[in-house]
Amino acid sequence: MELLVIDASVLIKWFVNEIKSESAIAIRDNYIKGQSNLIAPNLILYEVLNALKYIKLHNQEEIERIFDTLINYGIEFNSLDKELAGKSIEIAMKSELSLYDSTYVALAKIKDGILITADEKLLKNTPKEFKKFVKLL
């Protein structure tokens, strides 16, 4: 079964109609059907809730429901441990990526999965030796 790391740029598209939302929703639907596994660093929850606040399409109650929905999907949210921190720092130091973005790439590398992102800049700035772990939505 395919292991996909998703970032906030993908997850937000589940709740906000944007370019490539249909592709993001297809990833969600394939996961629900058991055709793939989805994982992400737990920082994704902060990023998504923060983005929803600033997009201003949802009120507080709706954002709280979205949080509950995300938890109920059963996505594996990974905490920052020594291995993930070390690989994230390595990637960030070799690139122009933030430590936040580097954590998604590092998780894909550590878990031997593919990071799916809608962030073209993330892919562009990923160090060459890690690009095989990143795919645009």
N, CA, C and O atoms as a GROMACS GRO file, in nm:
protein
  548
    1MET      N    1   0.085  -0.117   0.000
    1MET     CA    2   0.000   0.000   0.000
    1MET      C    3   0.090   0.125   0.000
    1MET      O    4   0.192   0.130   0.069
    2GLU      N    5   0.050   0.222  -0.078
    2GLU     CA    6   0.128   0.345  -0.092
    2GLU      C    7   0.122   0.428   0.036
    2GLU      O    8   0.015   0.449   0.094
    3LEU      N    9   0.239   0.476   0.078
    3LEU     CA   10   0.247   0.563   0.195
    3LEU      C   11   0.269   0.706   0.149
    3LEU      O   12   0.370   0.737   0.085
    4LEU      N   13   0.174   0.793   0.182
    4LEU     CA   14   0.182   0.933   0.142
    4LEU      C   15   0.192   1.022   0.263
    4LEU      O   16   0.116   1.010   0.359
    5VAL      N   17   0.289   1.113   0.258
    5VAL     CA   18   0.299   1.219   0.356
    5VAL      C   19   0.228   1.338   0.292
    5VAL      O   20   0.258   1.373   0.178
    6ILE      N   21   0.136   1.398   0.362
    6ILE     CA   22   0.067   1.514   0.308
    6ILE      C   23   0.107   1.637   0.389
    6ILE      O   24   0.134   1.628   0.509
    7ASP      N   25   0.110   1.750   0.322
    7ASP     CA   26   0.141   1.874   0.392
    7ASP      C   27   0.016   1.961   0.400
    7ASP      O   28  -0.089   1.926   0.347
    8ALA      N   29   0.030   2.073   0.466
    8ALA     CA   30  -0.085   2.162   0.489
    8ALA      C   31  -0.144   2.214   0.359
    8ALA      O   32  -0.264   2.238   0.352
    9SER      N   33  -0.061   2.232   0.257
    9SER     CA   34  -0.112   2.284   0.129
    9SER      C   35  -0.212   2.188   0.065
    9SER      O   36  -0.300   2.230  -0.010
   10VAL      N   37  -0.198   2.060   0.094
   10VAL     CA   38  -0.293   1.959   0.044
   10VAL      C   39  -0.414   1.951   0.135
   10VAL      O   40  -0.528   1.951   0.089
   11LEU      N   41  -0.389   1.944   0.264
   11LEU     CA   42  -0.499   1.926   0.359
   11LEU      C   43  -0.597   2.042   0.358
   11LEU      O   44  -0.718   2.021   0.373
   12ILE      N   45  -0.549   2.163   0.341
   12ILE     CA   46  -0.638   2.279   0.336
   12ILE      C   47  -0.737   2.267   0.220
   12ILE      O   48  -0.851   2.312   0.231
   13LYS      N   49  -0.694   2.208   0.112
   13LYS     CA   50  -0.779   2.193  -0.007
   13LYS      C   51  -0.896   2.099   0.018
   13LYS      O   52  -0.990   2.095  -0.062
   14TRP      N   53  -0.893   2.024   0.126
   14TRP     CA   54  -1.009   1.941   0.161
   14TRP      C   55  -1.124   2.027   0.211
   14TRP      O   56  -1.240   1.986   0.206
   15PHE      N   57  -1.092   2.148   0.259
   15PHE     CA   58  -1.192   2.233   0.324
   15PHE      C   59  -1.212   2.368   0.258
   15PHE      O   60  -1.304   2.442   0.292
   16VAL      N   61  -1.126   2.401   0.163
   16VAL     CA   62  -1.134   2.527   0.091
   16VAL      C   63  -1.123   2.496  -0.058
   16VAL      O   64  -1.028   2.431  -0.102
   17ASN      N   65  -1.220   2.542  -0.136
   17ASN     CA   66  -1.220   2.515  -0.279
   17ASN      C   67  -1.115   2.604  -0.347
   17ASN      O   68  -1.132   2.725  -0.359
   18GLU      N   69  -1.007   2.540  -0.390
   18GLU     CA   70  -0.895   2.609  -0.454
   18GLU      C   71  -0.853   2.529  -0.576
   18GLU      O   72  -0.907   2.422  -0.604
   19ILE      N   73  -0.757   2.583  -0.649
   19ILE     CA   74  -0.698   2.508  -0.760
   19ILE      C   75  -0.641   2.378  -0.703
   19ILE      O   76  -0.574   2.379  -0.600
   20LYS      N   77  -0.669   2.269  -0.769
   20LYS     CA   78  -0.624   2.135  -0.733
   20LYS      C   79  -0.696   2.076  -0.611
   20LYS      O   80  -0.652   1.975  -0.556
   21SER      N   81  -0.805   2.138  -0.569
   21SER     CA   82  -0.882   2.079  -0.458
   21SER      C   83  -0.933   1.940  -0.494
   21SER      O   84  -0.934   1.851  -0.410
   22GLU      N   85  -0.975   1.922  -0.619
   22GLU     CA   86  -1.026   1.791  -0.661
   22GLU      C   87  -0.919   1.684  -0.646
   22GLU      O   88  -0.949   1.572  -0.603
   23SER      N   89  -0.795   1.716  -0.681
   23SER     CA   90  -0.685   1.619  -0.666
   23SER      C   91  -0.659   1.588  -0.520
   23SER      O   92  -0.634   1.474  -0.484
   24ALA      N   93  -0.664   1.691  -0.435
   24ALA     CA   94  -0.644   1.670  -0.292
   24ALA      C   95  -0.755   1.584  -0.234
   24ALA      O   96  -0.728   1.496  -0.152
   25ILE      N   97  -0.877   1.607  -0.276
   25ILE     CA   98  -0.991   1.528  -0.227
   25ILE      C   99  -0.982   1.384  -0.277
   25ILE      O  100  -1.023   1.292  -0.206
   26ALA      N  101  -0.928   1.363  -0.396
   26ALA     CA  102  -0.907   1.227  -0.447
   26ALA      C  103  -0.808   1.151  -0.359
   26ALA      O  104  -0.825   1.032  -0.335
   27ILE      N  105  -0.704   1.220  -0.311
   27ILE     CA  106  -0.609   1.157  -0.218
   27ILE      C  107  -0.681   1.116  -0.090
   27ILE      O  108  -0.662   1.005  -0.040
   28ARG      N  109  -0.765   1.205  -0.039
   28ARG     CA  110  -0.844   1.174   0.081
   28ARG      C  111  -0.934   1.053   0.056
   28ARG      O  112  -0.939   0.961   0.137
   29ASP      N  113  -1.004   1.054  -0.056
   29ASP     CA  114  -1.098   0.946  -0.086
   29ASP      C  115  -1.027   0.812  -0.103
   29ASP      O  116  -1.078   0.710  -0.059
   30ASN      N  117  -0.911   0.813  -0.167
   30ASN     CA  118  -0.833   0.689  -0.181
   30ASN      C  119  -0.788   0.636  -0.046
   30ASN      O  120  -0.784   0.515  -0.023
   31TYR      N  121  -0.754   0.727   0.044
   31TYR     CA  122  -0.717   0.688   0.180
   31TYR      C  123  -0.838   0.625   0.251
   31TYR      O  124  -0.825   0.520   0.314
   32ILE      N  125  -0.952   0.688   0.239
   32ILE     CA  126  -1.074   0.635   0.304
   32ILE      C  127  -1.108   0.497   0.250
   32ILE      O  128  -1.155   0.411   0.325
   33LYS      N  129  -1.084   0.474   0.121
   33LYS     CA  130  -1.111   0.344   0.058
   33LYS      C  131  -1.004   0.240   0.093
   33LYS      O  132  -1.016   0.124   0.053
   34GLY      N  133  -0.900   0.281   0.166
   34GLY     CA  134  -0.795   0.187   0.204
   34GLY      C  135  -0.690   0.165   0.097
   34GLY      O  136  -0.615   0.068   0.104
   35GLN      N  137  -0.683   0.254   0.000
   35GLN     CA  138  -0.588   0.238  -0.110
   35GLN      C  139  -0.452   0.301  -0.082
   35GLN      O  140  -0.357   0.280  -0.157
   36SER      N  141  -0.442   0.378   0.027
   36SER     CA  142  -0.314   0.439   0.065
   36SER      C  143  -0.317   0.467   0.215
   36SER      O  144  -0.422   0.465   0.279
   37ASN      N  145  -0.200   0.492   0.269
   37ASN     CA  146  -0.187   0.536   0.408
   37ASN      C  147  -0.144   0.681   0.406
   37ASN      O  148  -0.059   0.720   0.325
   38LEU      N  149  -0.201   0.762   0.493
   38LEU     CA  150  -0.164   0.903   0.504
   38LEU      C  151  -0.098   0.928   0.638
   38LEU      O  152  -0.147   0.885   0.743
   39ILE      N  153   0.015   0.999   0.633
   39ILE     CA  154   0.083   1.041   0.754
   39ILE      C  155   0.127   1.186   0.738
   39ILE      O  156   0.135   1.238   0.627
   40ALA      N  157   0.155   1.248   0.850
   40ALA     CA  158   0.202   1.387   0.849
   40ALA      C  159   0.265   1.417   0.985
   40ALA      O  160   0.231   1.353   1.084
   41PRO      N  161   0.356   1.513   0.989
   41PRO     CA  162   0.402   1.557   1.121
   41PRO      C  163   0.287   1.630   1.191
   41PRO      O  164   0.204   1.693   1.125
   42ASN      N  165   0.281   1.620   1.323
   42ASN     CA  166   0.166   1.680   1.392
   42ASN      C  167   0.161   1.831   1.378
   42ASN      O  168   0.058   1.892   1.410
   43LEU      N  169   0.267   1.894   1.333
   43LEU     CA  170   0.263   2.040   1.311
   43LEU      C  171   0.163   2.077   1.202
   43LEU      O  172   0.124   2.194   1.193
   44ILE      N  173   0.122   1.982   1.121
   44ILE     CA  174   0.024   2.009   1.016
   44ILE      C  175  -0.107   2.061   1.075
   44ILE      O  176  -0.174   2.145   1.014
   45LEU      N  177  -0.143   2.012   1.193
   45LEU     CA  178  -0.268   2.055   1.254
   45LEU      C  179  -0.264   2.204   1.286
   45LEU      O  180  -0.362   2.275   1.262
   46TYR      N  181  -0.153   2.251   1.340
   46TYR     CA  182  -0.138   2.394   1.368
   46TYR      C  183  -0.142   2.475   1.240
   46TYR      O  184  -0.207   2.580   1.233
   47GLU      N  185  -0.071   2.426   1.137
   47GLU     CA  186  -0.065   2.500   1.010
   47GLU      C  187  -0.202   2.511   0.944
   47GLU      O  188  -0.239   2.617   0.894
   48VAL      N  189  -0.275   2.402   0.943
   48VAL     CA  190  -0.408   2.402   0.879
   48VAL      C  191  -0.505   2.492   0.955
   48VAL      O  192  -0.574   2.574   0.894
   49LEU      N  193  -0.511   2.478   1.086
   49LEU     CA  194  -0.603   2.562   1.164
   49LEU      C  195  -0.567   2.709   1.151
   49LEU      O  196  -0.656   2.794   1.140
   50ASN      N  197  -0.439   2.740   1.151
   50ASN     CA  198  -0.395   2.878   1.135
   50ASN      C  199  -0.434   2.932   0.997
   50ASN      O  200  -0.482   3.045   0.986
   51ALA      N  201  -0.413   2.852   0.894
   51ALA     CA  202  -0.448   2.895   0.758
   51ALA      C  203  -0.599   2.919   0.747
   51ALA      O  204  -0.642   3.017   0.687
   52LEU      N  205  -0.678   2.830   0.805
   52LEU     CA  206  -0.824   2.846   0.800
   52LEU      C  207  -0.867   2.974   0.872
   52LEU      O  208  -0.960   3.041   0.828
   53LYS      N  209  -0.800   3.008   0.980
   53LYS     CA  210  -0.830   3.133   1.050
   53LYS      C  211  -0.806   3.252   0.959
   53LYS      O  212  -0.890   3.341   0.950
   54TYR      N  213  -0.692   3.253   0.890
   54TYR     CA  214  -0.656   3.368   0.808
   54TYR      C  215  -0.730   3.373   0.674
   54TYR      O  216  -0.745   3.480   0.617
   55ILE      N  217  -0.776   3.260   0.626
   55ILE     CA  218  -0.854   3.258   0.502
   55ILE      C  219  -0.992   3.321   0.526
   55ILE      O  220  -1.052   3.379   0.435
   56LYS      N  221  -1.039   3.310   0.649
   56LYS     CA  222  -1.163   3.374   0.694
   56LYS      C  223  -1.289   3.326   0.621
   56LYS      O  224  -1.382   3.404   0.598
   57LEU      N  225  -1.291   3.199   0.585
   57LEU     CA  226  -1.412   3.141   0.527
   57LEU      C  227  -1.492   3.063   0.630
   57LEU      O  228  -1.607   3.026   0.606
   58HIS      N  229  -1.432   3.038   0.746
   58HIS     CA  230  -1.496   2.957   0.850
   58HIS      C  231  -1.495   3.033   0.982
   58HIS      O  232  -1.402   3.108   1.012
   59ASN      N  233  -1.601   3.013   1.059
   59ASN     CA  234  -1.603   3.073   1.193
   59ASN      C  235  -1.536   2.977   1.292
   59ASN      O  236  -1.494   2.868   1.255
   60GLN      N  237  -1.527   3.019   1.416
   60GLN     CA  238  -1.458   2.941   1.518
   60GLN      C  239  -1.517   2.800   1.531
   60GLN      O  240  -1.443   2.702   1.536
   61GLU      N  241  -1.648   2.792   1.538
   61GLU     CA  242  -1.714   2.661   1.554
   61GLU      C  243  -1.683   2.569   1.436
   61GLU      O  244  -1.658   2.450   1.455
   62GLU      N  245  -1.683   2.623   1.315
   62GLU     CA  246  -1.653   2.542   1.196
   62GLU      C  247  -1.508   2.494   1.197
   62GLU      O  248  -1.480   2.380   1.161
   63ILE      N  249  -1.418   2.580   1.239
   63ILE     CA  250  -1.277   2.539   1.246
   63ILE      C  251  -1.258   2.431   1.352
   63ILE      O  252  -1.180   2.337   1.331
   64GLU      N  253  -1.328   2.442   1.462
   64GLU     CA  254  -1.322   2.337   1.565
   64GLU      C  255  -1.376   2.205   1.510
   64GLU      O  256  -1.321   2.099   1.539
   65ARG      N  257  -1.483   2.211   1.431
   65ARG     CA  258  -1.538   2.088   1.369
   65ARG      C  259  -1.439   2.030   1.269
   65ARG      O  260  -1.425   1.908   1.260
   66ILE      N  261  -1.371   2.115   1.194
   66ILE     CA  262  -1.270   2.068   1.100
   66ILE      C  263  -1.159   1.995   1.175
   66ILE      O  264  -1.112   1.890   1.132
   67PHE      N  265  -1.116   2.052   1.288
   67PHE     CA  266  -1.015   1.984   1.370
   67PHE      C  267  -1.064   1.845   1.410
   67PHE      O  268  -0.991   1.748   1.396
   68ASP      N  269  -1.187   1.836   1.461
   68ASP     CA  270  -1.243   1.705   1.500
   68ASP      C  271  -1.245   1.609   1.382
   68ASP      O  272  -1.213   1.491   1.396
   69THR      N  273  -1.283   1.660   1.266
   69THR     CA  274  -1.286   1.578   1.144
   69THR      C  275  -1.148   1.525   1.112
   69THR      O  276  -1.132   1.406   1.081
   70LEU      N  277  -1.048   1.611   1.118
   70LEU     CA  278  -0.911   1.567   1.088
   70LEU      C  279  -0.865   1.457   1.183
   70LEU      O  280  -0.804   1.359   1.140
   71ILE      N  281  -0.894   1.473   1.309
   71ILE     CA  282  -0.856   1.371   1.407
   71ILE      C  283  -0.929   1.240   1.378
   71ILE      O  284  -0.870   1.132   1.386
   72ASN      N  285  -1.057   1.249   1.343
   72ASN     CA  286  -1.138   1.129   1.319
   72ASN      C  287  -1.101   1.055   1.191
   72ASN      O  288  -1.136   0.938   1.177
   73TYR      N  289  -1.032   1.120   1.099
   73TYR     CA  290  -0.988   1.049   0.978
   73TYR      C  291  -0.888   0.938   1.011
   73TYR      O  292  -0.875   0.843   0.935
   74GLY      N  293  -0.819   0.949   1.122
   74GLY     CA  294  -0.723   0.845   1.159
   74GLY      C  295  -0.589   0.858   1.090
   74GLY      O  296  -0.512   0.762   1.086
   75ILE      N  297  -0.559   0.974   1.036
   75ILE     CA  298  -0.428   1.000   0.978
   75ILE      C  299  -0.324   0.984   1.088
   75ILE      O  300  -0.348   1.024   1.202
   76GLU      N  301  -0.210   0.925   1.055
   76GLU     CA  302  -0.103   0.909   1.153
   76GLU      C  303  -0.026   1.041   1.164
   76GLU      O  304   0.047   1.079   1.072
   77PHE      N  305  -0.044   1.109   1.276
   77PHE     CA  306   0.029   1.234   1.302
   77PHE      C  307   0.152   1.202   1.385
   77PHE      O  308   0.142   1.151   1.496
   78ASN      N  309   0.269   1.232   1.329
   78ASN     CA  310   0.396   1.198   1.393
   78ASN      C  311   0.449   1.314   1.476
   78ASN      O  312   0.455   1.428   1.430
   79SER      N  313   0.487   1.283   1.599
   79SER     CA  314   0.550   1.382   1.686
   79SER      C  315   0.697   1.397   1.647
   79SER      O  316   0.757   1.309   1.586
   80LEU      N  317   0.751   1.510   1.684
   80LEU     CA  318   0.891   1.536   1.658
   80LEU      C  319   0.975   1.457   1.758
   80LEU      O  320   0.967   1.481   1.878
   81ASP      N  321   1.055   1.364   1.708
   81ASP     CA  322   1.147   1.289   1.792
   81ASP      C  323   1.289   1.318   1.745
   81ASP      O  324   1.309   1.398   1.654
   82LYS      N  325   1.386   1.255   1.805
   82LYS     CA  326   1.526   1.283   1.774
   82LYS      C  327   1.558   1.255   1.627
   82LYS      O  328   1.626   1.336   1.562
   83GLU      N  329   1.511   1.143   1.575
   83GLU     CA  330   1.540   1.108   1.436
   83GLU      C  331   1.478   1.209   1.339
   83GLU      O  332   1.545   1.257   1.248
   84LEU      N  333   1.352   1.241   1.360
   84LEU     CA  334   1.284   1.336   1.271
   84LEU      C  335   1.345   1.475   1.283
   84LEU      O  336   1.363   1.544   1.183
   85ALA      N  337   1.376   1.517   1.404
   85ALA     CA  338   1.440   1.648   1.423
   85ALA      C  339   1.574   1.653   1.353
   85ALA      O  340   1.604   1.750   1.284
   86GLY      N  341   1.655   1.549   1.370
   86GLY     CA  342   1.788   1.547   1.308
   86GLY      C  343   1.782   1.555   1.157
   86GLY      O  344   1.856   1.632   1.095
   87LYS      N  345   1.693   1.476   1.096
   87LYS     CA  346   1.680   1.477   0.950
   87LYS      C  347   1.621   1.609   0.901
   87LYS      O  348   1.660   1.659   0.796
   88SER      N  349   1.528   1.664   0.976
   88SER     CA  350   1.467   1.793   0.940
   88SER      C  351   1.572   1.905   0.942
   88SER      O  352   1.578   1.988   0.851
   89ILE      N  353   1.653   1.905   1.044
   89ILE     CA  354   1.759   2.006   1.055
   89ILE      C  355   1.860   1.990   0.941
   89ILE      O  356   1.902   2.089   0.881
   90GLU      N  357   1.897   1.866   0.911
   90GLU     CA  358   1.990   1.841   0.801
   90GLU      C  359   1.937   1.898   0.669
   90GLU      O  360   2.008   1.967   0.597
   91ILE      N  361   1.811   1.869   0.639
   91ILE     CA  362   1.751   1.916   0.514
   91ILE      C  363   1.741   2.068   0.514
   91ILE      O  364   1.771   2.132   0.413
   92ALA      N  365   1.699   2.126   0.625
   92ALA     CA  366   1.687   2.272   0.632
   92ALA      C  367   1.823   2.340   0.612
   92ALA      O  368   1.831   2.442   0.545
   93MET      N  369   1.928   2.283   0.669
   93MET     CA  370   2.061   2.343   0.658
   93MET      C  371   2.118   2.331   0.517
   93MET      O  372   2.202   2.411   0.477
   94LYS      N  373   2.073   2.231   0.440
   94LYS     CA  374   2.120   2.211   0.303
   94LYS      C  375   2.037   2.287   0.200
   94LYS      O  376   2.062   2.275   0.081
   95SER      N  377   1.939   2.364   0.245
   95SER     CA  378   1.844   2.421   0.150
   95SER      C  379   1.793   2.556   0.198
   95SER      O  380   1.838   2.609   0.300
   96GLU      N  381   1.699   2.608   0.122
   96GLU     CA  382   1.629   2.731   0.159
   96GLU      C  383   1.493   2.699   0.221
   96GLU      O  384   1.410   2.788   0.238
   97LEU      N  385   1.472   2.573   0.256
   97LEU     CA  386   1.345   2.534   0.317
   97LEU      C  387   1.342   2.575   0.464
   97LEU      O  388   1.445   2.576   0.532
   98SER      N  389   1.223   2.608   0.512
   98SER     CA  390   1.206   2.630   0.655
   98SER      C  391   1.219   2.495   0.726
   98SER      O  392   1.208   2.390   0.663
   99LEU      N  393   1.241   2.500   0.855
   99LEU     CA  394   1.244   2.377   0.931
   99LEU      C  395   1.108   2.308   0.925
   99LEU      O  396   1.100   2.185   0.926
  100TYR      N  397   1.001   2.387   0.920
  100TYR     CA  398   0.867   2.329   0.909
  100TYR      C  399   0.854   2.246   0.781
  100TYR      O  400   0.815   2.129   0.786
  101ASP      N  401   0.887   2.306   0.667
  101ASP     CA  402   0.878   2.233   0.540
  101ASP      C  403   0.975   2.115   0.536
  101ASP      O  404   0.942   2.009   0.482
  102SER      N  405   1.093   2.134   0.592
  102SER     CA  406   1.192   2.027   0.595
  102SER      C  407   1.141   1.906   0.672
  102SER      O  408   1.179   1.792   0.642
  103THR      N  409   1.056   1.929   0.770
  103THR     CA  410   1.003   1.819   0.850
  103THR      C  411   0.915   1.726   0.766
  103THR      O  412   0.917   1.605   0.785
  104TYR      N  413   0.839   1.782   0.674
  104TYR     CA  414   0.758   1.698   0.584
  104TYR      C  415   0.847   1.613   0.495
  104TYR      O  416   0.822   1.494   0.478
  105VAL      N  417   0.951   1.673   0.439
  105VAL     CA  418   1.044   1.600   0.352
  105VAL      C  419   1.115   1.492   0.434
  105VAL      O  420   1.129   1.378   0.389
  106ALA      N  421   1.159   1.528   0.553
  106ALA     CA  422   1.229   1.432   0.639
  106ALA      C  423   1.140   1.314   0.674
  106ALA      O  424   1.186   1.199   0.674
  107LEU      N  425   1.014   1.340   0.703
  107LEU     CA  426   0.922   1.231   0.737
  107LEU      C  427   0.905   1.136   0.618
  107LEU      O  428   0.902   1.015   0.636
  108ALA      N  429   0.894   1.192   0.499
  108ALA     CA  430   0.884   1.106   0.379
  108ALA      C  431   1.009   1.021   0.364
  108ALA      O  432   0.999   0.902   0.332
  109LYS      N  433   1.125   1.078   0.385
  109LYS     CA  434   1.252   1.004   0.375
  109LYS      C  435   1.258   0.894   0.480
  109LYS      O  436   1.286   0.779   0.448
  110ILE      N  437   1.232   0.928   0.605
  110ILE     CA  438   1.241   0.832   0.715
  110ILE      C  439   1.143   0.716   0.696
  110ILE      O  440   1.178   0.601   0.721
  111LYS      N  441   1.022   0.747   0.654
  111LYS     CA  442   0.917   0.644   0.640
  111LYS      C  443   0.914   0.580   0.502
  111LYS      O  444   0.832   0.492   0.475
  112ASP      N  445   1.005   0.623   0.414
  112ASP     CA  446   1.011   0.574   0.276
  112ASP      C  447   0.876   0.592   0.205
  112ASP      O  448   0.824   0.500   0.142
  113GLY      N  449   0.823   0.712   0.218
  113GLY     CA  450   0.698   0.747   0.152
  113GLY      C  451   0.721   0.860   0.054
  113GLY      O  452   0.835   0.896   0.024
  114ILE      N  453   0.613   0.914   0.004
  114ILE     CA  454   0.618   1.026  -0.089
  114ILE      C  455   0.541   1.142  -0.028
  114ILE      O  456   0.425   1.128   0.011
  115LEU      N  457   0.607   1.257  -0.020
  115LEU     CA  458   0.541   1.379   0.024
  115LEU      C  459   0.463   1.436  -0.094
  115LEU      O  460   0.519   1.463  -0.200
  116ILE      N  461   0.333   1.454  -0.074
  116ILE     CA  462   0.248   1.519  -0.173
  116ILE      C  463   0.226   1.662  -0.126
  116ILE      O  464   0.181   1.685  -0.014
  117THR      N  465   0.258   1.757  -0.212
  117THR     CA  466   0.246   1.898  -0.179
  117THR      C  467   0.191   1.976  -0.298
  117THR      O  468   0.211   1.938  -0.413
  118ALA      N  469   0.122   2.084  -0.268
  118ALA     CA  470   0.080   2.177  -0.374
  118ALA      C  471   0.175   2.297  -0.379
  118ALA      O  472   0.153   2.391  -0.455
  119ASP      N  473   0.279   2.293  -0.298
  119ASP     CA  474   0.374   2.403  -0.284
  119ASP      C  475   0.493   2.383  -0.379
  119ASP      O  476   0.586   2.309  -0.349
  120GLU      N  477   0.487   2.449  -0.494
  120GLU     CA  478   0.594   2.435  -0.593
  120GLU      C  479   0.728   2.483  -0.540
  120GLU      O  480   0.832   2.427  -0.574
  121LYS      N  481   0.725   2.585  -0.456
  121LYS     CA  482   0.849   2.637  -0.398
  121LYS      C  483   0.915   2.532  -0.308
  121LYS      O  484   1.038   2.521  -0.306
  122LEU      N  485   0.835   2.455  -0.236
  122LEU     CA  486   0.890   2.349  -0.152
  122LEU      C  487   0.967   2.249  -0.238
  122LEU      O  488   1.080   2.213  -0.206
  123LEU      N  489   0.906   2.204  -0.346
  123LEU     CA  490   0.974   2.109  -0.435
  123LEU      C  491   1.101   2.171  -0.492
  123LEU      O  492   1.206   2.106  -0.494
  124LYS      N  493   1.092   2.294  -0.538
  124LYS     CA  494   1.207   2.361  -0.599
  124LYS      C  495   1.324   2.372  -0.501
  124LYS      O  496   1.440   2.356  -0.540
  125ASN      N  497   1.295   2.399  -0.375
  125ASN     CA  498   1.400   2.420  -0.275
  125ASN      C  499   1.444   2.294  -0.202
  125ASN      O  500   1.534   2.299  -0.119
  126THR      N  501   1.382   2.181  -0.232
  126THR     CA  502   1.424   2.056  -0.170
  126THR      C  503   1.561   2.015  -0.224
  126THR      O  504   1.581   2.016  -0.346
  127PRO      N  505   1.654   1.979  -0.137
  127PRO     CA  506   1.785   1.935  -0.185
  127PRO      C  507   1.773   1.818  -0.283
  127PRO      O  508   1.685   1.732  -0.269
  128LYS      N  509   1.861   1.816  -0.380
  128LYS     CA  510   1.856   1.718  -0.489
  128LYS      C  511   1.841   1.575  -0.439
  128LYS      O  512   1.761   1.498  -0.495
  129GLU      N  513   1.916   1.538  -0.336
  129GLU     CA  514   1.912   1.398  -0.291
  129GLU      C  515   1.781   1.360  -0.223
  129GLU      O  516   1.758   1.242  -0.195
  130PHE      N  517   1.694   1.458  -0.197
  130PHE     CA  518   1.566   1.429  -0.134
  130PHE      C  519   1.447   1.450  -0.228
  130PHE      O  520   1.334   1.420  -0.191
  131LYS      N  521   1.472   1.500  -0.348
  131LYS     CA  522   1.362   1.529  -0.442
  131LYS      C  523   1.280   1.406  -0.477
  131LYS      O  524   1.161   1.418  -0.507
  132LYS      N  525   1.341   1.289  -0.475
  132LYS     CA  526   1.266   1.167  -0.509
  132LYS      C  527   1.155   1.137  -0.409
  132LYS      O  528   1.069   1.053  -0.434
  133PHE      N  529   1.158   1.204  -0.295
  133PHE     CA  530   1.056   1.182  -0.191
  133PHE      C  531   0.944   1.286  -0.197
  133PHE      O  532   0.856   1.286  -0.112
  134VAL      N  533   0.949   1.376  -0.297
  134VAL     CA  534   0.851   1.485  -0.305
  134VAL      C  535   0.784   1.485  -0.441
  134VAL      O  536   0.850   1.470  -0.544
  135LYS      N  537   0.652   1.501  -0.442
  135LYS     CA  538   0.575   1.503  -0.565
  135LYS      C  539   0.470   1.614  -0.555
  135LYS      O  540   0.405   1.630  -0.452
  136LEU      N  541   0.455   1.689  -0.663
  136LEU     CA  542   0.352   1.793  -0.666
  136LEU      C  543   0.214   1.732  -0.684
  136LEU      O  544   0.198   1.632  -0.754
  137LEU      N  545   0.117   1.792  -0.619
  137LEU     CA  546  -0.023   1.751  -0.630
  137LEU      C  547  -0.068   1.764  -0.774
  137LEU      O  548  -0.183   1.734  -0.806
   0.00000   0.00000   0.00000
